[in-house]
Amino acid sequence: MGTDAIGAGGEDTIIGGPGDDDRTSGDNISLGGEASGDGGDDVISEVERVTGDNFALQGEASGDGGDDDITGADNAVGDNNGTPGTGTGGNDTIVASAQPNGVLIGDNSDGDSSGGDDHIFGLSGPDFLDGGPGTNECDGGPGKDLAVNCETLVAIP
């Protein structure tokens, strides 16, 4: 049996730095249960694995997403990340780290909800960009990138 994390999120600023800033979320985090609640408008930078709103390692993550700005992430989900990740997506901006092979997802981890209008930017190396539902812009930057669910493509073959 896990522990749930439930509640509305606030507007947070989280800044990582050198070293291993492993994983964070702008709002609720649960390692063994459900994470739910409406997300705040968060600014998160320089953390390897990021979820803009609710993150549940072993359960459902749900709630309406905030409008998050995420920069410097190797892997990022703009809204809810769980099994499943559901809710209305926020309008997120996600910029990859300088490391290649990023996985950047604009909305919920399983894409099973309405999405926000996201802007996703890969940097060097091959990246996987998934805008999810909504009207999304994906810019792969240098390198051979793969993009899905993106209505506007830049620098992606």
C-alpha positions in Angstrom: 0.0 0.0 0.0 1.4 3.4 -1.0 1.1 6.9 0.2 -1.0 9.4 -1.8 0.0 13.0 -2.5 -3.2 15.0 -3.1 -3.7 18.8 -3.3 -3.6 21.8 -5.5 -0.2 23.0 -6.6 1.3 26.4 -6.3 3.5 28.5 -8.5 7.0 27.1 -7.9 10.5 27.9 -9.0 12.9 24.9 -8.8 16.5 25.3 -10.0 18.9 22.4 -10.0 22.6 22.7 -10.7 25.8 20.8 -11.2 25.7 17.1 -10.3 22.9 14.7 -10.2 19.6 16.5 -9.6 17.7 13.3 -10.3 14.0 13.9 -10.4 11.4 16.5 -9.4 7.9 17.6 -10.0 6.4 21.1 -9.9 3.5 19.9 -7.8 2.6 16.5 -6.1 4.9 13.5 -5.9 4.0 10.0 -4.8 6.4 7.1 -4.8 3.9 4.4 -4.0 0.3 5.8 -4.6 -1.7 8.4 -6.3 -0.6 12.0 -7.1 -3.5 14.3 -7.9 -4.6 17.9 -7.8 -4.6 20.9 -10.2 -1.1 22.0 -11.1 0.4 25.5 -10.6 2.4 27.5 -13.1 5.9 26.3 -12.4 9.4 27.2 -13.6 11.9 24.3 -13.4 15.4 24.3 -14.7 18.5 22.1 -14.8 17.0 18.9 -13.4 17.5 15.6 -15.4 14.0 14.1 -15.1 11.0 16.5 -14.7 7.3 16.3 -14.4 5.6 19.8 -14.6 2.6 18.8 -12.5 1.8 15.5 -10.7 4.2 12.5 -10.6 3.3 9.0 -9.4 6.0 6.4 -9.6 3.5 3.5 -9.1 0.1 4.9 -9.4 -2.3 7.4 -11.1 -1.3 11.0 -11.6 -4.3 13.3 -12.4 -5.5 16.9 -12.3 -5.6 19.9 -14.6 -2.1 21.0 -15.6 -0.5 24.3 -15.0 1.4 26.3 -17.6 4.9 25.2 -16.9 8.3 26.4 -18.2 10.9 23.5 -18.1 14.5 24.0 -19.3 17.6 21.9 -19.2 15.8 18.5 -18.7 17.0 15.2 -20.2 13.5 13.7 -19.9 10.4 15.8 -19.3 6.6 15.4 -19.1 4.8 18.8 -19.1 1.7 17.7 -17.2 0.8 14.5 -15.3 3.2 11.5 -15.3 1.8 8.3 -13.9 0.0 5.0 -14.7 -2.1 6.5 -16.1 -1.4 10.2 -16.3 -4.7 12.0 -17.0 -6.3 15.5 -16.8 -6.5 18.6 -18.9 -3.0 19.7 -20.1 -1.5 23.1 -19.5 0.3 25.2 -22.1 3.9 24.2 -21.4 7.3 25.2 -22.8 9.9 22.5 -22.6 13.6 23.0 -23.6 15.9 20.0 -23.5 19.3 19.9 -21.8 22.5 19.9 -23.9 22.7 16.1 -23.5 21.5 14.1 -26.5 18.7 11.6 -26.6 16.1 13.5 -24.6 12.5 12.4 -24.3 10.2 15.4 -24.1 6.4 15.0 -23.8 4.2 18.1 -23.8 1.1 16.7 -22.0 0.2 13.6 -19.9 2.4 10.6 -20.0 -0.2 8.3 -21.6 -1.9 11.0 -23.8 -5.3 10.0 -22.6 -6.7 13.5 -22.0 -7.2 16.9 -23.6 -3.9 18.6 -24.0 -2.5 22.1 -23.9 -0.8 24.0 -26.6 2.8 23.2 -26.0 6.2 24.4 -27.3 8.9 21.7 -27.2 12.6 22.3 -28.2 15.3 19.7 -28.5 18.9 20.7 -28.6 21.9 18.8 -29.8 21.7 15.1 -30.7 18.7 12.9 -31.4 15.6 13.7 -29.3 12.1 12.3 -29.2 9.4 15.0 -29.0 5.7 14.2 -28.3 3.4 17.2 -28.3 0.4 15.1 -27.2 -3.1 16.4 -27.7 -3.6 20.1 -28.4 -1.9 22.4 -31.0 1.8 21.9 -30.5 5.1 23.2 -31.9 8.1 21.0 -31.9 11.6 22.2 -32.8 14.2 19.4 -32.9 17.3 21.6 -33.1 20.5 20.1 -34.5 20.6 16.3 -34.8 18.2 13.6 -36.1 15.0 14.0 -34.2 11.7 12.2 -34.1 8.5 14.1 -33.4 4.8 12.9 -33.0 1.6 14.9 -32.3 3.2 18.2 -33.4 1.2 20.4 -35.7 4.2 22.7 -36.4 7.6 21.1 -37.1 10.9 23.0 -37.1 14.3 21.3 -37.9 12.7 17.8 -38.0 12.9 15.8 -41.2 
